[in-house]
Structure formats: C-alpha cells, structure tokens
Amino acid sequence: MRFLHSADWHLGRVYHGVSLLDDQAHVLQQFVRIAADTRPDAILLAGDIYDRSVPPAEAVRLLDLVLSELVLELKIPVVMIAGNHDGPDRLAFGAGLLQRAGLTVRGPVEPDAPPLVLRDAHGEVEIHALPYAEPALVRSVCGDDAIADHHAALAAQTTAVRAARVAGRRTVVVAHAFVLGGTESESERPLSVGGSGAVGAEVFDGFDYVALGHLHRPQAVGGTGTEAWRSARIQYSGSLLKYSFAEADHAKSVNLVELDAAGGCRVERIPLVPRRDLRILEGELAALIAAAGTDAARDDYVLARLADRGALLDAMGKLRSAYPNALAIERPALTGDGPGRAPADHRRTRLQDLFASFHQETTGLALEPAAQAALDRIVDRLEQEARAQ
C-alpha cells in the first residue's frame, strides 16, 4: 500500500511582513501533480494545516481548492489532523459530511474515533488519526487524572488505538508531536510552556508507519544512517516551505511511503521546488549588489549578513534594488553578544526567558525558583487563552 505523507503547510503564513500564500499555492500545485503521478492509496496530512487557529479567508479557499482536486477529481482518500497551530473545531467543520466524500478530518480529540480502513492485495490497513491536543484536554476526554504532560497524553491515545485495533491488520498512525530524537527548527512554535512538550518514541511501539507533523526538517526518528532513514517507521515529512532563515539549508519534500505485506516500510522523499527560495547572502553590501547582476535567482527571499563596519545609508533600499524580495539585514560585526541578546528569530525565545534576561540585566539577580515557577504558570495560562481565541 502506498501513502503520500505531508504536514506543516501553515497556510496563511506571513514572514517579515510578506504573505507566503502565493508561494504555498505554487508548491501545492506540485503536490497535486505528485499525487496524480504516484496514485497513492491515501494521503496523510499530519497537522498545522493553517498557520493560526483563525486563518485568513484566502488560506481557507486555497485549502478547499487543493482538497477538492485530491479527493473529488483524483479520488484519493485524505486523512487530515489538527496541529498546534490549527483551530481544531474550525478545521473539522463538516467532518461527518466530508468523510462520505473521502476526506477524514480529526480536529478535536475523540476517545473512540474509528480508523480509516483500506484494503490491498495483502489485507487491510488501519489508519488512526490522532490530532494534537493539550494534556489537560486529553485528561478531560479520557477521564484520567494521571495525564500530566504531552508524553502521557499521546501515550493514552496510542494505548486506546492498540486496544481497538483488529488483529492481523497493519496499522498506520498520523500524529502531531515533538518526538525525542528529532531536530527542531526556529520556525516551530513550542508545544509546551513551563514544561516538556516532548514525547518518547516508545509511545508508537507496534505501529507499522507513523506519519508525524510539527518538526519542519524532513527526518526519521531512529533511522539516522546514510540509508537507514528510508526504512524507519517513524517519519517527519517536514514543512511545505522554508519558514525561517534557519531553514535555509533544508531541502523540502513529501514522503512517498510503500508499506509491504509484513508491515515493513520504504520511504522516498520527493522534492518540492519553491517559487522563490529562502537564502542567506554574506559579504559587503556593494559586493552583494554587484553580484546580483549575474544571479539568476535574485527574486529569492533574501537575508543579507553584511560585513560592512561603517555607516550605511538606506542599506535595505539599496539591497532591494538588486534583490527585490530581500526581507532582512543583519550586521554581525556590529551586534553585541550580551546575556540579554535575543537570537535572530525572536519567536524562538520563550516569553519567560526574555523576562528572566530582562530581570537579570536590570537587577543583577537571577529569578528565584519560586518566581520562575510563578512566571511559568502565568505564561502558560496566557498561551492557553491565546490558543483558545
């Protein structure tokens, strides 16, 4: 049986004030062509379909167009789950009706959600869709007060899957989580505030293929050798596009998965080519502008790390005369490295870490453990309220 596995589309993403919707539409056209060429038995979309819980109308229309092509025109079943960026109830609107057409959507956590069952020449395959959920929500749904963190929450869901699975069927799980052993990127929103959002790979023991979302670099968990990743059963497909300059060296792709009669898998990464790449240029401003004349990709999104030490007048304006889609400039030679300095992408710095650095610089004292714990609780509540809105 064959699957196409993708995740982390983040439709509606805005980066450095620029909407990436046209870039996302460009790559999704490729995704549809890949589906038409490979004719998988199902498509697995492992969360963070949208970039925020209330997506812009244009992002909703783009998703509607893509899913209509996949499900209605190509007649390929699609299984889609909510990630931590998605509004689960909004994503799952009309799920009952959509499932009749071939689109299985899991937004909120459901304790007894049935799997999608497909059949090939070797028998039946169960596909279990486990949407992202805060531990408190899983605790409430499962009625288990012992669920205190993300590991316990996902373990409770996978335990329920094992109890319900039919003996002899191969089993595929679609989930959205940070599994220990994976490599993070700057553009991923942390899953937990004031605690660990990580889960151990052992929660997926016994499943034949695990289609994961959340981490933006394509990677396998437990298959790190030159070729070992191809047969690893726990896989991240990675994001649709590069969503931060920290991903400039990533190669984006979609996973084509072959599941054999015994449940063994073989994974091929099919590359996705963006309309505009995300690149980092280094050197003096004059040299970068001069080199642009022979740069065939000067329409790319660019971060320029300038080596100039002197004053520069209208550096961004001059850079954009050569690279019209330049997004940012850094001047490492003029940047300090004090304890309060945030990393290049401030979204990867937790709010409580910023506050603790500010407190340290202004008072000369580190936060005491009790104060740190109180701060964690406050930020955790604010994060939950923001997600709910």
C-alpha positions in Angstrom: 0.0 0.0 0.0 1.3 3.5 -0.8 0.8 6.7 1.0 1.8 10.4 0.5 2.7 11.9 3.8 2.9 15.7 4.2 2.5 18.2 7.1 3.1 21.7 8.3 1.6 23.6 5.4 1.0 26.7 7.6 -1.4 28.2 5.0 -1.7 31.9 5.5 1.9 32.3 6.9 3.3 35.8 6.9 7.1 36.2 7.2 8.8 39.5 7.7 5.5 41.2 6.7 5.2 39.2 3.4 2.3 36.8 2.7 3.5 33.5 1.5 0.2 32.4 0.2 1.1 32.6 -3.5 4.3 30.6 -2.7 2.2 28.0 -0.9 -0.2 27.7 -3.8 2.8 27.2 -6.2 4.1 24.3 -4.2 0.7 22.8 -3.6 0.2 22.6 -7.3 3.3 20.4 -7.4 1.9 18.3 -4.5 -1.3 17.7 -6.5 0.8 16.7 -9.6 2.9 14.3 -7.4 -0.4 12.7 -6.2 -1.6 12.4 -9.7 1.6 10.8 -10.9 2.2 8.4 -7.9 -1.5 7.5 -7.3 -1.2 6.7 -3.6 -3.9 4.7 -1.8 -4.2 7.6 0.7 -2.7 11.0 1.6 -1.8 11.7 5.2 -1.6 15.3 6.4 -0.1 15.5 9.8 -1.3 18.8 11.2 -0.6 22.6 11.2 -2.6 22.9 8.0 -3.2 26.5 8.8 -0.7 28.9 10.4 -3.2 30.1 13.0 -6.4 29.0 14.6 -8.4 31.6 12.7 -7.0 31.5 9.2 -7.5 34.2 6.6 -10.2 33.6 4.0 -7.6 33.2 1.2 -6.0 30.4 3.1 -9.3 28.6 3.5 -10.1 28.9 -0.2 -6.7 27.5 -1.1 -7.1 24.5 1.1 -10.6 23.9 -0.3 -9.2 24.0 -3.8 -6.4 21.6 -3.1 -8.5 19.1 -1.2 -11.2 19.2 -3.9 -8.6 18.3 -6.5 -7.2 15.5 -4.4 -10.5 14.0 -3.2 -13.1 14.8 -5.8 -11.0 14.8 -9.0 -8.2 12.3 -8.3 -10.4 10.2 -6.0 -7.6 9.8 -3.4 -8.7 9.4 0.3 -7.2 12.1 2.5 -6.6 11.8 6.3 -6.0 15.2 7.9 -5.5 16.1 11.6 -5.2 19.4 13.5 -1.8 20.5 14.7 -1.0 23.0 17.5 -1.4 26.0 15.1 -4.9 24.9 13.9 -8.2 25.6 15.5 -9.5 22.0 15.9 -13.2 22.8 15.7 -12.8 25.1 12.7 -10.6 22.6 10.8 -13.1 19.8 11.5 -16.2 21.7 10.4 -18.4 19.4 8.3 -16.2 16.4 9.0 -19.1 14.0 9.0 -20.2 15.1 5.5 -16.7 15.3 4.2 -15.9 11.7 5.2 -18.5 10.4 2.9 -16.6 12.1 0.0 -13.3 10.6 1.1 -11.8 13.3 3.4 -11.3 12.2 7.0 -10.7 15.1 9.3 -9.8 14.9 13.0 -9.9 18.2 14.9 -10.9 17.8 18.5 -9.7 14.6 20.3 -12.3 11.9 20.2 -11.8 8.9 22.5 -13.5 6.4 20.2 -12.8 7.7 16.7 -12.8 4.8 14.3 -9.9 4.3 11.9 -10.0 4.6 8.2 -9.7 1.0 6.9 -8.2 0.4 3.4 -7.5 -2.9 1.6 -4.8 -4.0 -0.8 -3.8 -7.4 -2.1 -2.2 -8.3 1.2 -5.1 -7.5 3.5 -6.4 -4.5 5.5 -4.6 -1.4 6.8 -6.0 0.7 9.7 -5.1 4.5 9.6 -5.6 6.1 13.0 -5.7 9.9 13.1 -4.6 11.5 16.4 -4.9 15.3 16.4 -2.8 17.5 18.6 -4.3 18.4 22.0 -3.2 19.9 25.2 -2.6 17.4 28.0 -5.4 19.0 30.1 -7.9 18.4 27.2 -6.8 14.8 26.8 -7.1 14.3 30.5 -10.6 15.5 30.4 -11.6 13.5 27.4 -10.1 10.3 28.7 -11.1 10.9 32.3 -7.6 10.1 33.6 -6.2 12.5 36.2 -2.7 10.9 35.8 -2.2 12.6 32.4 0.1 15.4 33.2 2.2 16.1 30.1 2.4 15.6 26.4 4.0 12.2 26.6 1.2 10.8 28.9 -1.4 12.4 26.7 -0.2 10.8 23.5 0.5 7.5 25.3 -3.1 7.4 26.4 -4.3 7.9 22.8 -2.0 5.3 21.4 -2.9 2.8 24.1 -6.5 3.2 23.1 -5.5 2.6 19.4 -3.8 -0.7 20.4 -6.9 -1.8 22.4 -9.2 -1.2 19.4 -7.0 -2.4 16.6 -8.1 -5.6 14.8 -5.5 -8.4 14.9 -3.8 -9.1 11.6 -4.2 -5.6 10.2 -1.3 -3.4 9.5 -1.5 -0.1 11.4 -0.6 3.5 10.4 -0.8 6.4 12.9 -1.0 10.1 12.0 0.1 12.4 14.8 1.5 15.9 15.6 4.2 15.9 18.3 7.8 16.6 19.1 9.3 13.1 19.4 12.6 12.8 21.3 15.4 12.4 18.9 14.0 14.9 16.3 15.8 18.1 15.3 14.0 21.3 15.8 14.0 24.5 13.7 13.5 28.1 14.7 10.1 28.4 12.9 8.2 25.8 15.1 6.1 27.1 17.9 7.0 25.3 21.2 4.3 22.8 22.3 4.8 23.5 26.0 5.3 26.4 28.3 6.9 25.7 31.7 7.4 22.0 31.0 8.5 19.4 28.4 6.4 19.1 25.3 8.5 16.1 24.1 7.2 12.5 23.8 9.2 9.3 23.7 9.3 7.3 20.6 8.2 4.2 22.6 4.6 5.5 22.5 4.5 4.4 18.9 5.7 0.8 19.6 3.9 -1.8 17.5 2.8 0.5 14.7 4.0 -0.1 11.1 4.2 3.6 10.0 3.9 6.8 12.0 3.3 9.9 9.9 4.3 12.9 12.0 4.0 16.6 11.8 5.4 19.5 13.9 9.2 19.4 13.1 9.9 21.3 9.9 13.0 19.4 8.8 12.3 16.1 6.9 13.7 13.4 9.1 13.3 9.9 10.5 13.3 9.1 14.2 15.6 6.1 14.9 17.0 5.9 11.3 20.0 8.2 11.2 22.3 6.3 8.9 23.0 7.2 5.3 20.2 4.9 4.1 18.6 3.7 7.4 16.1 6.6 7.3 14.4 5.0 4.3 13.1 2.1 6.3 12.5 3.9 9.5 8.8 3.6 10.5 8.6 7.0 12.4 8.9 9.8 10.0 8.5 13.6 9.8 7.8 14.8 6.2 8.8 18.3 7.1 7.1 21.6 6.2 5.8 22.7 2.8 8.2 25.6 2.5 11.2 27.1 4.4 9.5 29.2 7.1 12.6 30.9 8.6 16.2 31.6 7.6 17.3 29.0 10.0 15.8 26.5 7.4 17.9 27.9 4.5 19.8 24.7 4.2 16.8 22.4 4.4 15.5 20.5 1.3 11.7 20.4 1.4 9.9 17.3 0.2 7.0 15.0 0.6 7.2 11.4 1.7 6.1 8.6 -0.6 5.7 5.5 1.6 5.5 1.9 0.5 4.0 -0.5 3.1 4.6 -4.1 2.3 2.7 -7.2 3.3 4.6 -7.7 6.6 4.2 -4.0 7.6 7.7 -3.0 6.6 8.0 0.4 5.0 10.2 2.1 2.4 10.2 5.9 2.2 11.2 8.1 -0.7 11.5 11.9 -0.3 10.1 13.6 -3.4 11.5 17.2 -3.6 9.3 20.3 -3.6 10.6 23.2 -5.6 9.6 26.7 -4.3 8.6 29.6 -6.5 11.2 31.6 -4.6 13.9 30.1 -2.4 14.9 31.5 1.1 18.6 32.3 1.1 21.3 33.9 3.2 23.9 36.1 1.5 27.1 37.2 3.2 29.5 39.9 2.3 29.8 43.7 1.9 26.8 45.5 0.6 28.5 46.8 -2.5 29.8 43.3 -3.4 26.4 41.7 -3.0 24.7 44.3 -5.2 27.4 43.8 -7.9 27.0 40.0 -7.8 23.2 40.3 -8.3 23.7 41.1 -11.9 24.7 37.5 -12.7 22.4 35.9 -10.0 19.6 34.1 -11.8 17.7 33.7 -8.5 17.8 37.3 -7.5 14.0 37.2 -6.9 14.5 34.8 -4.0 13.7 35.9 -0.4 17.0 37.1 1.0 18.6 37.7 4.3 21.8 39.7 3.9 24.5 39.4 6.6 26.6 42.4 5.9 30.3 42.5 6.7 30.4 46.4 6.4 31.6 48.1 9.6 31.0 51.7 8.7 27.7 53.6 8.4 25.4 52.6 5.6 22.7 54.9 4.2 19.5 53.2 3.2 21.0 49.8 3.2 17.7 47.9 2.7 16.7 50.2 -0.2 20.0 49.6 -1.9 19.8 45.9 -1.3 16.2 45.7 -2.7 17.4 47.5 -5.9 19.3 44.3 -6.6 17.2 41.7 -4.7 13.6 43.0 -4.8 12.4 40.4 -2.3 15.1 41.0 0.3 13.5 40.6 3.7 16.1 41.4 6.3 19.6 42.6 7.0 21.9 41.5 9.8 25.2 43.2 10.7 27.1 40.6 12.8 30.2 42.8 13.2 28.1 45.5 15.0 26.0 43.2 17.1 26.8 42.6 20.7 26.5 39.2 22.4 25.4 40.2 25.9 23.2 37.9 28.1 20.0 39.8 27.1 20.5 39.5 23.3 17.8 37.5 21.6 18.5 35.0 18.9 18.0 36.0 15.2 14.4 34.8 15.3 12.8 36.2 18.4 9.8 33.8 18.1 12.1 31.0 19.3 12.8 32.8 22.6 10.2 31.9 25.2 8.5 34.8 26.9 9.6 33.8 30.3 13.2 33.6 29.1 13.0 37.2 27.8 11.6 38.3 31.1 14.3 36.4 33.1 17.0 38.0 30.9 15.5 41.5 31.5 15.3 40.9 35.2 18.9 39.7 35.3 20.1 42.8 33.4 18.1 45.3 35.4 18.6 43.9 38.9 21.8 41.9 38.6 19.9 38.9 40.2 18.6 35.7 38.6 15.0 34.8 39.2 14.5 32.6 42.2 12.9 29.2 41.6 9.5 30.2 43.2 9.4 33.3 41.0 10.3 31.3 37.9 7.6 28.8 38.7 5.0 31.5 39.1 6.1 33.1 35.8 5.8 29.8 34.0 2.2 29.4 35.3 1.2 32.9 34.2 2.7 32.5 30.7 1.1 29.0 30.4 -2.3 30.5 31.1 -1.8 33.3 28.7 -0.7 30.9 25.9 -3.7 28.7 26.5 -6.0 31.7 26.4 -4.4 32.9 23.2 -4.8 29.4 21.6 -8.5 29.3 22.7 -9.1 32.7 21.0 
